Amino acid sequence: SNTMKTYFNIRYIALLIMLTTAYTGVFADGFTLTGRVVDEENNPIELATVSCLEQGKMVMTDLKGEFSISLDSGDSVVVKFSMVGYNARKRVFRRPKGKMHVEVQLPSMQALGEVVVTEKRRQTTGTERLDIKDMKSVPTASGNAVEELIQQQAGVSTHSELSSQYNVRGGSFDENSVYINNVEVYRPLLIRSGQQEGLSIINPDMVEAVADKKQKKAMELYYDLLTLKEPPMRILFLIARQFNLLLQVKELKNKGYDTRSIGEKVGLKGFIAGKYVSQAAKFKEAELKRALTDCVETEEAVKTGRMNDVMSVELLIVRRSMQSGKA
């Protein structure tokens, strides 16, 4: 009947309300967690963090290391205790209710061992020595590995990563001397000075090794330049330029000019001019002309794709160091 249906509907609704109330009551109950956070010697830890990430709640300990935090109850509640310089700790509370008290001890992080700093070399002058090994890991955008390594030193600044120019404590880049294996290298000059910037690494020892037919030494010097991240085609240009300088020195010497006059005419300073005069004496004039032709042919082989750049320069050095020395 309608009366019986109404009776059962009322009982069903009442039961549903009771179950909902009981369910809500179980999970709506909270608890209060109080306690103290201390170190290994039971000293209070001030401003330690007490947090429950699942519920998004956090408090910090007071000057006495004490805290109080209200949390929702559940099957398990994870509370984390942490502080900078200490290892964090977690406590899991099973079906917590009412008021609970806990004391947590945070162990100190293991201290670093003693560090001893020893000197590698005592610097008493304004000269800074750079290790070639450091250049292997130096990123370079322009290929000027030597200049870019200098730019990373203390007191050195640069305004463009694509330029080899730099300032040393306000001084211009061409006011400082740079030596590689005790040989002074030419600094990158401005365009108005008649020299392209960045073409600075000229090592006379490589051509001298070629002149002396010391093929192994010449190849070692070539590989050193590759380690310095010098592009093979730039090395080829520098070799050709050096042979050209030697040819000019040879011709001037044959005309009776002395070393000082030769240096002034070809733009070589100090003992570098004397070094070039000594090297030029080891070559015949025709041999230097043939070396320049060989450089041109090597460049053409690379640009036409007939040969790899690294291999082509290597073969050039091998050929020139195997010459008999006669034109």
NUMAR-184692 format. One record per residue (C-alpha): chain; residue in one letter; x, y, z. Coordinates in Angstrom, 1 decimal. Each point is the difference from the previous one (the first is absolute). Layout:
# residues N
+------+------+--------+--------+--------+
: unit : code :     xx :     yy :     zz :
+------+------+--------+--------+--------+
:    A :    A :      X :      Y :      Z :
...
+------+------+--------+--------+--------+
***
This chain:
# residues 327
+------+------+--------+--------+--------+
: unit : code :     xx :     yy :     zz :
+------+------+--------+--------+--------+
:    A :    S :    0.0 :    0.0 :    0.0 :
:    A :    N :    1.0 :    3.7 :   -0.2 :
:    A :    T :    0.4 :    0.2 :    3.7 :
:    A :    M :    2.5 :   -2.9 :    0.1 :
:    A :    K :    2.0 :    1.6 :   -2.9 :
:    A :    T :    0.1 :    3.3 :    1.8 :
:    A :    Y :    1.2 :   -1.8 :    3.2 :
:    A :    F :    2.8 :   -1.8 :   -1.7 :
:    A :    N :    1.1 :    3.2 :   -1.9 :
:    A :    I :    0.2 :    1.8 :    3.4 :
:    A :    R :    2.1 :   -2.8 :    1.6 :
:    A :    Y :    2.3 :    0.0 :   -3.1 :
:    A :    I :    0.6 :    3.7 :    0.2 :
:    A :    A :    0.6 :   -0.1 :    3.7 :
:    A :    L :    2.5 :   -2.8 :   -0.4 :
:    A :    L :    1.8 :    1.9 :   -2.7 :
:    A :    I :    0.3 :    3.1 :    2.1 :
:    A :    M :    1.4 :   -2.0 :    2.9 :
:    A :    L :    2.6 :   -1.7 :   -2.1 :
:    A :    T :    1.0 :    3.3 :   -1.6 :
:    A :    T :    0.3 :    1.6 :    3.4 :
:    A :    A :    2.1 :   -2.8 :    1.3 :
:    A :    Y :    2.3 :    0.0 :   -3.1 :
:    A :    T :    0.5 :    3.7 :    0.2 :
:    A :    G :    0.6 :   -0.2 :    3.8 :
:    A :    V :    2.8 :   -2.5 :   -0.4 :
:    A :    F :    2.0 :    1.9 :   -2.6 :
:    A :    A :   -0.9 :    3.5 :    1.3 :
:    A :    D :    1.5 :   -0.7 :    3.4 :
:    A :    G :    3.4 :    1.7 :    0.4 :
:    A :    F :    2.8 :   -0.3 :    2.5 :
:    A :    T :    2.6 :    2.4 :    1.5 :
:    A :    L :    3.6 :   -1.0 :   -0.2 :
:    A :    T :    2.4 :    1.7 :    2.4 :
:    A :    G :    3.6 :   -0.6 :    0.7 :
:    A :    R :    3.6 :    1.1 :    0.1 :
:    A :    V :    2.8 :   -0.3 :   -2.6 :
:    A :    V :    3.5 :   -0.4 :    1.4 :
:    A :    D :    3.5 :   -0.7 :   -1.3 :
:    A :    E :    2.3 :   -2.9 :    1.0 :
:    A :    E :    0.9 :    1.7 :    3.3 :
:    A :    N :   -3.7 :    0.7 :    0.8 :
:    A :    N :    0.4 :    3.7 :   -0.7 :
:    A :    P :   -3.2 :    1.5 :   -1.4 :
:    A :    I :    0.1 :    0.8 :   -3.7 :
:    A :    E :   -1.5 :    3.4 :   -0.8 :
:    A :    L :   -2.1 :    0.6 :   -3.2 :
:    A :    A :    0.0 :   -3.7 :   -1.0 :
:    A :    T :   -2.8 :   -0.8 :   -2.5 :
:    A :    V :   -2.8 :   -2.4 :    1.0 :
:    A :    S :   -2.2 :   -0.8 :   -3.0 :
:    A :    C :   -2.6 :   -2.3 :   -1.4 :
:    A :    L :    0.3 :    0.2 :   -3.8 :
:    A :    E :   -3.2 :   -2.0 :   -0.6 :
:    A :    Q :   -2.1 :    2.5 :    1.8 :
:    A :    G :    2.0 :    3.1 :   -1.0 :
:    A :    K :    0.6 :    1.1 :    3.6 :
:    A :    M :    3.3 :    1.2 :    1.6 :
:    A :    V :    1.2 :    1.6 :    3.2 :
:    A :    M :    3.4 :    1.0 :    1.4 :
:    A :    T :    1.5 :   -0.7 :    3.4 :
:    A :    D :    0.5 :    2.9 :    2.5 :
:    A :    L :    3.1 :    1.0 :    1.9 :
:    A :    K :   -0.5 :   -3.1 :    2.3 :
:    A :    G :   -0.3 :   -2.3 :   -3.0 :
:    A :    E :   -3.7 :   -0.6 :    0.8 :
:    A :    F :   -2.9 :   -0.1 :   -2.5 :
:    A :    S :   -3.7 :   -0.6 :   -0.3 :
:    A :    I :   -1.9 :   -0.9 :   -3.2 :
:    A :    S :   -3.6 :   -1.0 :   -0.6 :
:    A :    L :   -0.5 :   -2.7 :   -2.6 :
:    A :    D :   -2.8 :   -2.1 :   -1.5 :
:    A :    S :   -0.2 :   -3.6 :    1.1 :
:    A :    G :    0.2 :   -3.0 :   -2.3 :
:    A :    D :    1.3 :   -3.5 :   -0.3 :
:    A :    S :    3.6 :    1.3 :    0.0 :
:    A :    V :    1.4 :    3.5 :    0.2 :
:    A :    V :    3.6 :    0.8 :   -1.0 :
:    A :    V :    1.7 :    2.9 :    1.7 :
:    A :    K :    3.4 :    1.2 :   -1.0 :
:    A :    F :    2.5 :    1.8 :    2.2 :
:    A :    S :    2.9 :    1.9 :   -1.7 :
:    A :    M :    2.6 :    2.7 :    0.5 :
:    A :    V :    2.9 :    1.3 :   -2.0 :
:    A :    G :    3.2 :   -1.8 :    1.1 :
:    A :    Y :   -1.9 :   -3.0 :    1.4 :
:    A :    N :   -1.2 :   -3.2 :   -1.5 :
:    A :    A :   -3.8 :    0.0 :   -0.4 :
:    A :    R :   -2.2 :   -2.5 :    1.9 :
:    A :    K :   -3.5 :   -1.3 :   -0.7 :
:    A :    R :   -2.6 :   -1.4 :    2.5 :
:    A :    V :   -3.0 :   -2.0 :   -1.1 :
:    A :    F :   -3.1 :    0.2 :    2.4 :
:    A :    R :   -2.6 :   -2.8 :   -0.3 :
:    A :    R :   -3.6 :    1.1 :    0.4 :
:    A :    P :    1.0 :    3.0 :    2.2 :
:    A :    K :   -2.6 :    1.8 :    2.1 :
:    A :    G :   -0.3 :    2.4 :    2.9 :
:    A :    K :    3.3 :    1.5 :    1.2 :
:    A :    M :    3.3 :   -1.6 :   -0.7 :
:    A :    H :    3.5 :    0.9 :    1.1 :
:    A :    V :    3.3 :   -0.9 :   -1.6 :
:    A :    E :    3.7 :    0.8 :    0.4 :
:    A :    V :    2.2 :   -0.2 :   -3.1 :
:    A :    Q :    3.7 :    0.0 :   -0.1 :
:    A :    L :    1.7 :    1.2 :   -3.2 :
:    A :    P :    3.5 :   -1.2 :   -0.7 :
:    A :    S :    2.5 :    2.5 :   -1.4 :
:    A :    M :    1.2 :   -0.4 :   -3.5 :
:    A :    Q :    3.4 :   -1.5 :   -0.4 :
:    A :    A :    2.5 :    2.8 :   -0.1 :
:    A :    L :    2.5 :    0.3 :   -2.9 :
:    A :    G :    3.4 :   -1.2 :    0.6 :
:    A :    E :    3.0 :    2.3 :    0.4 :
:    A :    V :    1.0 :    1.7 :   -3.3 :
:    A :    V :    3.7 :    0.8 :   -0.5 :
:    A :    V :    1.0 :    2.5 :   -2.7 :
:    A :    T :    3.5 :   -0.2 :   -1.2 :
:    A :    E :    1.7 :    2.3 :   -2.4 :
:    A :    K :    0.9 :   -1.2 :   -3.5 :
:    A :    R :    2.2 :    2.9 :   -0.9 :
:    A :    R :    0.7 :    3.3 :    1.8 :
:    A :    Q :   -0.6 :    2.9 :   -2.3 :
:    A :    T :    2.3 :    2.9 :    0.7 :
:    A :    T :   -0.3 :    2.0 :   -3.3 :
:    A :    G :   -2.8 :    1.1 :   -2.3 :
:    A :    T :    0.5 :   -3.0 :   -2.3 :
:    A :    E :   -2.7 :   -2.7 :    0.0 :
:    A :    R :    0.7 :   -3.5 :   -1.3 :
:    A :    L :   -2.8 :   -1.8 :   -1.7 :
:    A :    D :   -0.1 :   -3.8 :   -0.5 :
:    A :    I :   -0.8 :   -1.3 :   -3.4 :
:    A :    K :   -2.2 :   -2.7 :    1.6 :
:    A :    D :   -2.5 :    2.6 :    1.1 :
:    A :    M :   -0.7 :    0.9 :   -3.7 :
:    A :    K :   -1.4 :   -3.4 :   -0.8 :
:    A :    S :   -3.2 :    0.8 :    2.0 :
:    A :    V :   -0.3 :    3.7 :   -0.9 :
:    A :    P :   -3.0 :    0.7 :   -2.2 :
:    A :    T :    0.8 :    2.3 :   -2.9 :
:    A :    A :   -2.2 :    1.9 :   -2.4 :
:    A :    S :    2.7 :    1.6 :   -2.1 :
:    A :    G :    2.8 :   -2.6 :    0.0 :
:    A :    N :    2.3 :    2.3 :    1.9 :
:    A :    A :    0.6 :   -2.4 :    2.8 :
:    A :    V :    3.1 :    1.8 :    1.4 :
:    A :    E :   -1.7 :    3.3 :    0.1 :
:    A :    E :   -3.2 :   -1.5 :    1.5 :
:    A :    L :    2.0 :   -1.7 :    2.7 :
:    A :    I :    1.7 :    3.3 :    0.8 :
:    A :    Q :   -3.4 :    1.7 :    0.2 :
:    A :    Q :   -1.0 :   -2.4 :    2.8 :
:    A :    Q :    2.8 :    1.1 :    2.3 :
:    A :    A :   -0.4 :    2.3 :    3.0 :
:    A :    G :    0.1 :    3.7 :   -0.9 :
:    A :    V :   -0.7 :   -0.7 :   -3.7 :
:    A :    S :   -3.2 :    1.1 :   -1.7 :
:    A :    T :   -1.4 :   -0.1 :   -3.5 :
:    A :    H :   -3.1 :    1.5 :   -1.6 :
:    A :    S :   -0.7 :   -2.6 :   -2.7 :
:    A :    E :    0.3 :   -3.8 :    0.0 :
:    A :    L :    0.7 :    0.1 :   -3.8 :
:    A :    S :    3.0 :    2.3 :    0.4 :
:    A :    S :    3.5 :   -0.8 :    1.1 :
:    A :    Q :    0.5 :    3.5 :    1.4 :
:    A :    Y :    0.1 :    0.4 :    3.8 :
:    A :    N :    1.0 :    2.4 :    2.7 :
:    A :    V :    2.4 :   -0.8 :    2.9 :
:    A :    R :   -0.9 :    2.3 :    2.9 :
:    A :    G :   -1.0 :    2.7 :   -2.5 :
:    A :    G :    3.0 :   -0.5 :   -2.3 :
:    A :    S :   -0.5 :   -0.9 :   -3.7 :
:    A :    F :    0.5 :   -3.5 :   -1.3 :
:    A :    D :    3.1 :    1.0 :   -2.0 :
:    A :    E :    1.8 :    1.4 :    3.1 :
:    A :    N :    0.7 :   -3.5 :    1.4 :
:    A :    S :    2.5 :   -2.5 :   -1.2 :
:    A :    V :   -1.1 :   -3.7 :   -0.4 :
:    A :    Y :    2.5 :   -2.8 :   -0.5 :
:    A :    I :   -0.6 :   -3.6 :   -1.0 :
:    A :    N :    2.9 :   -2.4 :    0.8 :
:    A :    N :    2.1 :    3.1 :    0.7 :
:    A :    V :   -0.7 :    1.4 :   -3.5 :
:    A :    E :   -1.8 :    3.3 :   -0.2 :
:    A :    V :   -3.1 :   -0.1 :   -2.1 :
:    A :    Y :   -1.4 :    2.8 :   -2.0 :
:    A :    R :   -2.9 :    1.8 :    1.6 :
:    A :    P :   -3.3 :    0.6 :   -2.0 :
:    A :    L :    0.3 :    3.5 :   -1.4 :
:    A :    L :   -2.9 :    2.2 :   -1.2 :
:    A :    I :   -1.1 :    0.0 :   -3.6 :
:    A :    R :    1.4 :    3.5 :   -0.5 :
:    A :    S :    3.4 :   -1.3 :    1.0 :
:    A :    G :    0.0 :   -2.2 :   -3.0 :
:    A :    Q :   -0.3 :   -3.4 :    1.7 :
:    A :    Q :   -3.2 :   -2.1 :    0.5 :
:    A :    E :   -1.0 :   -0.4 :    3.6 :
:    A :    G :    0.4 :   -3.5 :    1.5 :
:    A :    L :    2.7 :   -1.3 :   -2.3 :
:    A :    S :    2.5 :    0.0 :    2.8 :
:    A :    I :    1.5 :   -3.4 :    0.6 :
:    A :    I :    3.1 :   -0.3 :   -2.0 :
:    A :    N :    2.5 :   -2.5 :    1.3 :
:    A :    P :    3.3 :    0.3 :   -1.9 :
:    A :    D :    1.1 :   -3.3 :    1.6 :
:    A :    M :   -2.3 :   -2.0 :   -2.3 :
:    A :    V :    1.6 :    1.4 :   -3.2 :
:    A :    E :    3.4 :   -0.3 :    1.5 :
:    A :    A :   -0.6 :   -3.7 :    0.7 :
:    A :    V :   -1.1 :   -0.3 :   -3.7 :
:    A :    A :    3.3 :    1.8 :   -1.1 :
:    A :    D :    2.0 :   -2.4 :    2.2 :
:    A :    K :   -1.9 :   -3.0 :   -1.3 :
:    A :    K :   -1.2 :   -0.8 :    3.5 :
:    A :    Q :   -3.3 :   -1.4 :   -1.2 :
:    A :    K :   -1.0 :   -1.5 :    3.4 :
:    A :    K :    0.5 :    3.4 :    1.8 :
:    A :    A :   -1.9 :    1.9 :   -2.7 :
:    A :    M :   -3.0 :   -2.4 :    0.3 :
:    A :    E :    0.0 :    0.3 :    3.8 :
:    A :    L :   -0.1 :    3.8 :   -0.3 :
:    A :    Y :   -2.9 :   -0.3 :   -2.5 :
:    A :    Y :   -1.9 :   -2.2 :    2.3 :
:    A :    D :    0.6 :    2.5 :    2.8 :
:    A :    L :   -1.6 :    2.7 :   -2.0 :
:    A :    L :   -3.0 :   -2.3 :   -0.7 :
:    A :    T :   -0.2 :   -0.6 :    3.8 :
:    A :    L :   -0.2 :    3.8 :    0.3 :
:    A :    K :   -3.1 :   -0.2 :   -2.2 :
:    A :    E :    1.7 :    1.8 :   -2.9 :
:    A :    P :   -1.9 :   -0.8 :   -3.2 :
:    A :    P :    2.2 :   -1.9 :   -2.5 :
:    A :    M :   -0.7 :    2.6 :   -2.7 :
:    A :    R :    1.2 :    2.7 :    2.3 :
:    A :    I :    3.1 :   -2.0 :    0.7 :
:    A :    L :    0.5 :   -0.3 :   -3.7 :
:    A :    F :   -0.3 :    3.7 :   -0.4 :
:    A :    L :    2.6 :    0.6 :    2.8 :
:    A :    I :    2.4 :   -2.5 :   -1.6 :
:    A :    A :   -0.4 :    1.7 :   -3.4 :
:    A :    R :    0.5 :    3.4 :    1.7 :
:    A :    Q :    3.1 :   -1.2 :    1.7 :
:    A :    F :    1.5 :   -1.4 :   -3.2 :
:    A :    N :   -0.8 :    3.3 :   -1.6 :
:    A :    L :    1.8 :    1.9 :    2.7 :
:    A :    L :    3.0 :   -2.3 :   -0.3 :
:    A :    L :    0.0 :    0.6 :   -3.7 :
:    A :    Q :    0.0 :    3.8 :    0.5 :
:    A :    V :    2.8 :   -0.3 :    2.6 :
:    A :    K :    2.0 :   -2.3 :   -2.4 :
:    A :    E :   -0.3 :    2.5 :   -2.8 :
:    A :    L :    0.9 :    3.0 :    2.2 :
:    A :    K :    3.0 :   -1.9 :    1.5 :
:    A :    N :    1.2 :   -0.8 :   -3.6 :
:    A :    K :   -0.2 :    3.7 :   -0.7 :
:    A :    G :    2.4 :    0.8 :    2.9 :
:    A :    Y :   -2.4 :    1.2 :    2.7 :
:    A :    D :    0.9 :   -0.5 :    3.6 :
:    A :    T :   -2.3 :   -1.6 :    2.5 :
:    A :    R :   -1.3 :    3.2 :    1.5 :
:    A :    S :   -0.9 :    1.5 :   -3.4 :
:    A :    I :   -1.7 :   -3.3 :   -1.0 :
:    A :    G :   -2.0 :    0.1 :    3.1 :
:    A :    E :   -1.2 :    3.5 :   -0.6 :
:    A :    K :   -1.0 :   -0.8 :   -3.6 :
:    A :    V :   -2.0 :   -3.1 :    0.7 :
:    A :    G :   -1.4 :    1.1 :    3.3 :
:    A :    L :    2.0 :   -2.4 :    2.3 :
:    A :    K :    1.2 :    1.3 :    3.4 :
:    A :    G :    2.9 :   -1.0 :    2.3 :
:    A :    F :    1.4 :   -3.4 :    0.0 :
:    A :    I :   -2.9 :   -1.3 :   -2.2 :
:    A :    A :    1.7 :    1.7 :   -3.0 :
:    A :    G :    3.2 :   -1.8 :    0.8 :
:    A :    K :   -1.8 :   -3.3 :    0.3 :
:    A :    Y :   -1.5 :    0.5 :   -3.5 :
:    A :    V :    3.3 :    0.9 :   -1.5 :
:    A :    S :    1.5 :   -3.2 :    1.5 :
:    A :    Q :   -2.9 :   -2.1 :   -1.3 :
:    A :    A :    0.1 :    1.6 :   -3.5 :
:    A :    A :    3.7 :   -1.1 :   -0.3 :
:    A :    K :   -1.1 :   -3.6 :    0.2 :
:    A :    F :   -2.2 :    0.3 :   -3.1 :
:    A :    K :    0.9 :    0.7 :   -3.6 :
:    A :    E :   -2.1 :    2.8 :   -1.6 :
:    A :    A :   -1.5 :   -2.5 :   -2.6 :
:    A :    E :   -0.9 :   -2.3 :    2.8 :
:    A :    L :   -2.0 :    2.7 :    1.8 :
:    A :    K :   -1.8 :    0.9 :   -3.2 :
:    A :    R :   -0.9 :   -3.7 :   -0.4 :
:    A :    A :   -1.2 :   -0.1 :    3.6 :
:    A :    L :   -2.4 :    2.9 :   -0.7 :
:    A :    T :   -1.3 :   -1.7 :   -3.2 :
:    A :    D :   -0.5 :   -3.2 :    2.1 :
:    A :    C :   -2.1 :    2.0 :    2.5 :
:    A :    V :   -2.2 :    1.4 :   -2.8 :
:    A :    E :   -0.5 :   -3.4 :   -1.5 :
:    A :    T :   -0.9 :   -1.4 :    3.5 :
:    A :    E :   -2.6 :    2.7 :    0.5 :
:    A :    E :   -1.5 :   -0.7 :   -3.4 :
:    A :    A :   -0.2 :   -3.7 :    0.8 :
:    A :    V :   -2.0 :    0.8 :    3.1 :
:    A :    K :   -2.3 :    2.5 :   -1.5 :
:    A :    T :   -0.9 :   -2.2 :   -3.0 :
:    A :    G :   -0.7 :   -2.9 :    2.4 :
:    A :    R :    2.7 :   -2.3 :   -1.2 :
:    A :    M :    1.6 :   -0.3 :    3.4 :
:    A :    N :   -0.8 :    0.4 :    3.7 :
:    A :    D :    1.4 :    3.2 :    1.6 :
:    A :    V :    1.8 :   -1.7 :    2.9 :
:    A :    M :    1.5 :   -2.6 :   -2.3 :
:    A :    S :    1.0 :    2.5 :   -2.7 :
:    A :    V :    2.0 :    2.2 :    2.4 :
:    A :    E :    1.6 :   -3.1 :    1.5 :
:    A :    L :    1.1 :   -1.3 :   -3.4 :
:    A :    L :    1.4 :    3.5 :   -0.9 :
:    A :    I :    2.2 :   -0.1 :    3.1 :
:    A :    V :    1.1 :   -3.5 :   -0.8 :
:    A :    R :    0.9 :    0.9 :   -3.6 :
:    A :    R :    1.9 :    3.1 :    1.0 :
:    A :    S :    1.9 :   -1.8 :    2.7 :
:    A :    M :    1.0 :   -2.8 :   -2.4 :
:    A :    Q :    1.5 :    2.4 :   -2.6 :
:    A :    S :    3.6 :   -0.5 :   -0.8 :
:    A :    G :    0.7 :    3.7 :    0.5 :
:    A :    K :    0.9 :    0.6 :   -3.6 :
:    A :    A :   -2.1 :    2.1 :   -2.3 :
+------+------+--------+--------+--------+
***
